[in-house]
Amino acid sequence: MHTLNHKQYTLAEMLSLIQRGQPFAGELVDAGCFVKIEEYLPVVCTAIHAGSRLRDELIHRCVLDESERFFEEDPFTDDMIASQPITMVGLDSRFEYDLNRALTLSTYYKSAWSRLVWKKPLSTRHRAESHRKHMAFYTVYEAIIAKLESMHDNVVVFDMHSYNYKRQKSDAPVFNIGSSQIDMERWGTSVHRFCSELGKMELPNITTTAEIDSVFEGRGYLISHTNAHFDRTLVLPTEVKKVFMEEESGTLFPLVLEALQSGLKEAFSQTSAFLQRKHSKKRRVVKSDMLSSNIEPNLLSVDKQLYQLASKVETLKYVNPSNLNAEFKRFQAAPSRYKPNYRYRQLPIHVNEFKQKLYRLPIENISDPDMRHLYGDMVQKLNDKMDLLTSVGSEAFLYNALRYHGRPDTTDIDNAKFLLYARVLPEEFNEQLSATQASERMLAASQQMGMKCKVTVSNSLAARAMVSANPPTLFVNAKANFTDTEVKRLVEHELGVHMATNYNARCQPLNIFRMGLPGSTLTQEGLAILAEYKSGHLSHERLNTLAIRVLAVDSMLKEQKFYMTYSYLMDELGLEKETAFSLTTRVYRGGGFTKDHLYLKGFLKALHTEKSRKLDSLYLGKCSFRYHDLLDELVERGWLKQPIYNPQYEATDTAEKTPSTLDYLIESLKY
């Protein structure tokens, strides 16, 4: 993995690096441009009008002030291309020299766009300095394209610009590709593919349109210079309507720019891969092949800081009551008058300090828009998590739990009721095991899987078993007895998924997967129940337990009274006293915990997702369905490693192990 140092380079230094195929990032001191090469892939993006600098000796000669010049420049086009492996960004104002014009025409003698630019014509010396910068830029550009053509069959250059649309026709498109200098007989299919990809983009409150030669025809110098020197490079002159800003004032609309960055990343990589498949012998090129395989240093830095800040914040540790035995005795003494008086562990965190550090993380420095969005989501998740933990035992906890875990919807409730209508298929009688015996079997199973984890019994566990990440430990409830089937089920659930994803996450270069992505609870529990099902150890009774959890959460939200939920579980759903108390406690802990409705929902999500795509990337850590596409991309790019521990149920003949009635019930659930 290369570390890109953002520094200054002379022309000779930069040319030497390019010739040797070395990645680098920095400013060319001989010209006003910034060049970044993360990897020598056949994709180049330019933003030659993004800059606004004007050298000191010209500022007092210029008639136009900074805002007037800004109006005709292409601000933020450098941000639009930042995710790409090779970028060239103009730092100087086009009013000093225009990189999209031939050398002799690049310096405006007196005026531009019918506006007087200079108080008096530029001297020969002034023009010579600007021309030198112009030539230096194209010297580097030629070196890059020549290097890439020596390595690849074809190269594509996305030449990005923006335009002021208020002086155009009212129906001017959001994207315009200029084709007047493109050999459309040769490259036409790639041009149309790019136009199609741009048209798919979703922008907030904007109807996306993409056309060819509607507003501009692509008559700029960068493409003509390329065509004059190279035969296997396609340049796509692209204009973006300034829908991402208020064109007169220059006020940025950040949400639109963020959507553009993500959408353009997709459009660039899809088009580049298509061109390689179409015009080279490589038939299996995919979009991830057109993106850098080197993780950017800014991302690694943010990831490390985030992990150091938040790695020890565990929810269940502070939400589980520490006095359950005493509370059960209180409840037994007067069930109908009982009000929980749970005790919780103290939170050893300075919350305001934590949040300040969290929001100071330099996420805006991450170039890849999808990764920047993911880390932004992580910051929000940790903020919500902190609100949840600081409100344990108060009325605000329920609101924060709803924000963090959501609530069961009508589909969840209908599914739960449907499962409970069916007659329970009893599990076959099998061996009864103590907690110690169960833990010994689970330890043996973990060793067989190659996991060096602890398995230990615990007296302070609300669940029957639970995985803890630091150190990797499987806790088994000391007060519970287990059947042989249940132990096998817990092996698939706790070890095969929760412990496996914990170990897989430790192998990743990014720590974020050890902490859990937003939505990871739904995904982790869904995959764990899927493992039970696919291995043939999911019983109807177990499925009913998941259904009852959904209805228990729903009852808690409606009734807001412990005894009413307890009575509902006993009287209407037929649970035994201790089971009903335990489950009611689960949903009332903290002040109202809604997490339990996610198990059934997650299982159905995992089951249906598996029918259409591979789930492999979801096992590489504490992942989330929400980022499935991004995870696949990151694995393909080499940013993340394939999971070492994967569920082994694929080879099992599920049809023989799972009762057909259970299959029917599951297939009948709404999704």
ChimeraX attribute file (.defattr): number of C-alpha atoms within 10 A of each C-alpha:
attribute: neighborCount
match mode: 1-to-1
recipient: residues
	/A:1	10
	/A:2	13
	/A:3	14
	/A:4	18
	/A:5	12
	/A:6	13
	/A:7	12
	/A:8	16
	/A:9	19
	/A:10	15
	/A:11	17
	/A:12	11
	/A:13	12
	/A:14	21
	/A:15	18
	/A:16	13
	/A:17	14
	/A:18	20
	/A:19	13
	/A:20	9
	/A:21	16
	/A:22	15
	/A:23	19
	/A:24	21
	/A:25	21
	/A:26	18
	/A:27	22
	/A:28	23
	/A:29	16
	/A:30	18
	/A:31	23
	/A:32	23
	/A:33	22
	/A:34	24
	/A:35	23
	/A:36	22
	/A:37	23
	/A:38	24
	/A:39	20
	/A:40	20
	/A:41	20
	/A:42	26
	/A:43	26
	/A:44	26
	/A:45	25
	/A:46	24
	/A:47	28
	/A:48	29
	/A:49	27
	/A:50	25
	/A:51	23
	/A:52	21
	/A:53	16
	/A:54	18
	/A:55	13
	/A:56	8
	/A:57	9
	/A:58	12
	/A:59	15
	/A:60	12
	/A:61	14
	/A:62	20
	/A:63	16
	/A:64	17
	/A:65	11
	/A:66	14
	/A:67	13
	/A:68	12
	/A:69	16
	/A:70	21
	/A:71	15
	/A:72	19
	/A:73	22
	/A:74	25
	/A:75	21
	/A:76	19
	/A:77	25
	/A:78	25
	/A:79	18
	/A:80	24
	/A:81	29
	/A:82	22
	/A:83	24
	/A:84	24
	/A:85	22
	/A:86	26
	/A:87	23
	/A:88	24
	/A:89	25
	/A:90	25
	/A:91	21
	/A:92	23
	/A:93	24
	/A:94	26
	/A:95	23
	/A:96	24
	/A:97	26
	/A:98	22
	/A:99	26
	/A:100	20
	/A:101	18
	/A:102	18
	/A:103	16
	/A:104	11
	/A:105	13
	/A:106	20
	/A:107	24
	/A:108	19
	/A:109	15
	/A:110	15
	/A:111	15
	/A:112	13
	/A:113	7
	/A:114	7
	/A:115	10
	/A:116	15
	/A:117	21
	/A:118	20
	/A:119	13
	/A:120	12
	/A:121	14
	/A:122	18
	/A:123	9
	/A:124	8
	/A:125	9
	/A:126	14
	/A:127	18
	/A:128	14
	/A:129	14
	/A:130	21
	/A:131	23
	/A:132	14
	/A:133	20
	/A:134	24
	/A:135	16
	/A:136	20
	/A:137	24
	/A:138	16
	/A:139	13
	/A:140	20
	/A:141	19
	/A:142	17
	/A:143	16
	/A:144	21
	/A:145	24
	/A:146	18
	/A:147	17
	/A:148	23
	/A:149	17
	/A:150	10
	/A:151	14
	/A:152	14
	/A:153	15
	/A:154	21
	/A:155	24
	/A:156	24
	/A:157	23
	/A:158	21
	/A:159	24
	/A:160	23
	/A:161	24
	/A:162	24
	/A:163	22
	/A:164	19
	/A:165	18
	/A:166	12
	/A:167	8
	/A:168	11
	/A:169	10
	/A:170	8
	/A:171	10
	/A:172	17
	/A:173	22
	/A:174	21
	/A:175	24
	/A:176	27
	/A:177	27
	/A:178	23
	/A:179	22
	/A:180	16
	/A:181	17
	/A:182	21
	/A:183	11
	/A:184	13
	/A:185	7
	/A:186	11
	/A:187	17
	/A:188	13
	/A:189	14
	/A:190	22
	/A:191	22
	/A:192	17
	/A:193	17
	/A:194	24
	/A:195	21
	/A:196	16
	/A:197	19
	/A:198	25
	/A:199	19
	/A:200	14
	/A:201	18
	/A:202	15
	/A:203	17
	/A:204	13
	/A:205	7
	/A:206	10
	/A:207	11
	/A:208	15
	/A:209	17
	/A:210	23
	/A:211	19
	/A:212	19
	/A:213	14
	/A:214	15
	/A:215	19
	/A:216	18
	/A:217	18
	/A:218	24
	/A:219	16
	/A:220	18
	/A:221	17
	/A:222	23
	/A:223	23
	/A:224	17
	/A:225	15
	/A:226	19
	/A:227	17
	/A:228	9
	/A:229	12
	/A:230	14
	/A:231	11
	/A:232	18
	/A:233	22
	/A:234	23
	/A:235	25
	/A:236	23
	/A:237	25
	/A:238	22
	/A:239	25
	/A:240	21
	/A:241	19
	/A:242	23
	/A:243	19
	/A:244	22
	/A:245	18
	/A:246	12
	/A:247	18
	/A:248	12
	/A:249	11
	/A:250	14
	/A:251	10
	/A:252	16
	/A:253	13
	/A:254	11
	/A:255	12
	/A:256	17
	/A:257	22
	/A:258	20
	/A:259	19
	/A:260	25
	/A:261	23
	/A:262	21
	/A:263	21
	/A:264	21
	/A:265	21
	/A:266	20
	/A:267	21
	/A:268	26
	/A:269	21
	/A:270	20
	/A:271	25
	/A:272	30
	/A:273	24
	/A:274	21
	/A:275	22
	/A:276	23
	/A:277	15
	/A:278	16
	/A:279	16
	/A:280	13
	/A:281	10
	/A:282	11
	/A:283	12
	/A:284	10
	/A:285	18
	/A:286	18
	/A:287	19
	/A:288	19
	/A:289	19
	/A:290	23
	/A:291	27
	/A:292	20
	/A:293	19
	/A:294	17
	/A:295	20
	/A:296	20
	/A:297	17
	/A:298	16
	/A:299	20
	/A:300	15
	/A:301	16
	/A:302	21
	/A:303	20
	/A:304	14
	/A:305	15
	/A:306	21
	/A:307	16
	/A:308	11
	/A:309	14
	/A:310	16
	/A:311	14
	/A:312	12
	/A:313	17
	/A:314	15
	/A:315	12
	/A:316	11
	/A:317	16
	/A:318	19
	/A:319	22
	/A:320	22
	/A:321	23
	/A:322	17
	/A:323	13
	/A:324	19
	/A:325	11
	/A:326	11
	/A:327	19
	/A:328	17
	/A:329	11
	/A:330	16
	/A:331	17
	/A:332	12
	/A:333	11
	/A:334	10
	/A:335	15
	/A:336	14
	/A:337	11
	/A:338	16
	/A:339	14
	/A:340	20
	/A:341	14
	/A:342	19
	/A:343	18
	/A:344	17
	/A:345	12
	/A:346	11
	/A:347	14
	/A:348	7
	/A:349	12
	/A:350	8
	/A:351	15
	/A:352	10
	/A:353	9
	/A:354	15
	/A:355	15
	/A:356	10
	/A:357	13
	/A:358	19
	/A:359	13
	/A:360	8
	/A:361	17
	/A:362	14
	/A:363	20
	/A:364	15
	/A:365	14
	/A:366	21
	/A:367	20
	/A:368	21
	/A:369	24
	/A:370	20
	/A:371	17
	/A:372	20
	/A:373	16
	/A:374	18
	/A:375	23
	/A:376	15
	/A:377	14
	/A:378	19
	/A:379	20
	/A:380	15
	/A:381	18
	/A:382	21
	/A:383	16
	/A:384	16
	/A:385	19
	/A:386	22
	/A:387	19
	/A:388	25
	/A:389	23
	/A:390	18
	/A:391	19
	/A:392	26
	/A:393	21
	/A:394	12
	/A:395	12
	/A:396	16
	/A:397	21
	/A:398	22
	/A:399	17
	/A:400	24
	/A:401	24
	/A:402	17
	/A:403	16
	/A:404	20
	/A:405	18
	/A:406	15
	/A:407	20
	/A:408	21
	/A:409	12
	/A:410	9
	/A:411	13
	/A:412	22
	/A:413	17
	/A:414	16
	/A:415	20
	/A:416	24
	/A:417	17
	/A:418	16
	/A:419	23
	/A:420	17
	/A:421	9
	/A:422	13
	/A:423	9
	/A:424	15
	/A:425	12
	/A:426	9
	/A:427	13
	/A:428	8
	/A:429	9
	/A:430	11
	/A:431	9
	/A:432	15
	/A:433	17
	/A:434	15
	/A:435	22
	/A:436	19
	/A:437	15
	/A:438	27
	/A:439	24
	/A:440	15
	/A:441	18
	/A:442	24
	/A:443	21
	/A:444	14
	/A:445	18
	/A:446	21
	/A:447	13
	/A:448	10
	/A:449	15
	/A:450	10
	/A:451	17
	/A:452	13
	/A:453	18
	/A:454	17
	/A:455	23
	/A:456	19
	/A:457	20
	/A:458	17
	/A:459	11
	/A:460	17
	/A:461	20
	/A:462	19
	/A:463	14
	/A:464	16
	/A:465	22
	/A:466	21
	/A:467	21
	/A:468	15
	/A:469	19
	/A:470	9
	/A:471	9
	/A:472	16
	/A:473	17
	/A:474	25
	/A:475	22
	/A:476	25
	/A:477	24
	/A:478	19
	/A:479	15
	/A:480	17
	/A:481	16
	/A:482	20
	/A:483	16
	/A:484	14
	/A:485	19
	/A:486	20
	/A:487	23
	/A:488	19
	/A:489	24
	/A:490	24
	/A:491	22
	/A:492	28
	/A:493	28
	/A:494	23
	/A:495	27
	/A:496	25
	/A:497	29
	/A:498	25
	/A:499	26
	/A:500	25
	/A:501	26
	/A:502	25
	/A:503	23
	/A:504	22
	/A:505	26
	/A:506	16
	/A:507	18
	/A:508	18
	/A:509	15
	/A:510	19
	/A:511	20
	/A:512	24
	/A:513	25
	/A:514	22
	/A:515	23
	/A:516	20
	/A:517	23
	/A:518	24
	/A:519	18
	/A:520	21
	/A:521	20
	/A:522	24
	/A:523	26
	/A:524	28
	/A:525	23
	/A:526	24
	/A:527	28
	/A:528	26
	/A:529	30
	/A:530	27
	/A:531	28
	/A:532	25
	/A:533	24
	/A:534	23
	/A:535	23
	/A:536	21
	/A:537	23
	/A:538	23
	/A:539	22
	/A:540	24
	/A:541	16
	/A:542	17
	/A:543	21
	/A:544	21
	/A:545	19
	/A:546	22
	/A:547	25
	/A:548	25
	/A:549	24
	/A:550	29
	/A:551	24
	/A:552	27
	/A:553	26
	/A:554	21
	/A:555	20
	/A:556	22
	/A:557	20
	/A:558	11
	/A:559	12
	/A:560	14
	/A:561	17
	/A:562	22
	/A:563	20
	/A:564	16
	/A:565	27
	/A:566	26
	/A:567	19
	/A:568	17
	/A:569	24
	/A:570	17
	/A:571	12
	/A:572	9
	/A:573	16
	/A:574	11
	/A:575	18
	/A:576	12
	/A:577	13
	/A:578	12
	/A:579	13
	/A:580	22
	/A:581	21
	/A:582	16
	/A:583	22
	/A:584	26
	/A:585	25
	/A:586	23
	/A:587	25
	/A:588	23
	/A:589	22
	/A:590	28
	/A:591	23
	/A:592	27
	/A:593	28
	/A:594	29
	/A:595	21
	/A:596	25
	/A:597	28
	/A:598	24
	/A:599	25
	/A:600	26
	/A:601	25
	/A:602	24
	/A:603	25
	/A:604	21
	/A:605	18
	/A:606	23
	/A:607	21
	/A:608	13
	/A:609	13
	/A:610	14
	/A:611	9
	/A:612	8
	/A:613	9
	/A:614	11
	/A:615	18
	/A:616	16
	/A:617	25
	/A:618	22
	/A:619	28
	/A:620	28
	/A:621	29
	/A:622	25
	/A:623	27
	/A:624	21
	/A:625	23
	/A:626	14
	/A:627	18
	/A:628	17
	/A:629	10
	/A:630	15
	/A:631	20
	/A:632	18
	/A:633	19
	/A:634	19
	/A:635	18
	/A:636	19
	/A:637	19
	/A:638	15
	/A:639	19
	/A:640	22
	/A:641	17
	/A:642	19
	/A:643	20
	/A:644	13
	/A:645	20
	/A:646	19
	/A:647	20
	/A:648	13
	/A:649	17
	/A:650	11
	/A:651	9
	/A:652	12
	/A:653	12
	/A:654	15
	/A:655	12
	/A:656	9
	/A:657	14
	/A:658	18
	/A:659	15
	/A:660	11
	/A:661	12
	/A:662	19
	/A:663	13
	/A:664	10
	/A:665	15
	/A:666	17
	/A:667	13
	/A:668	12
	/A:669	15
	/A:670	11
	/A:671	11
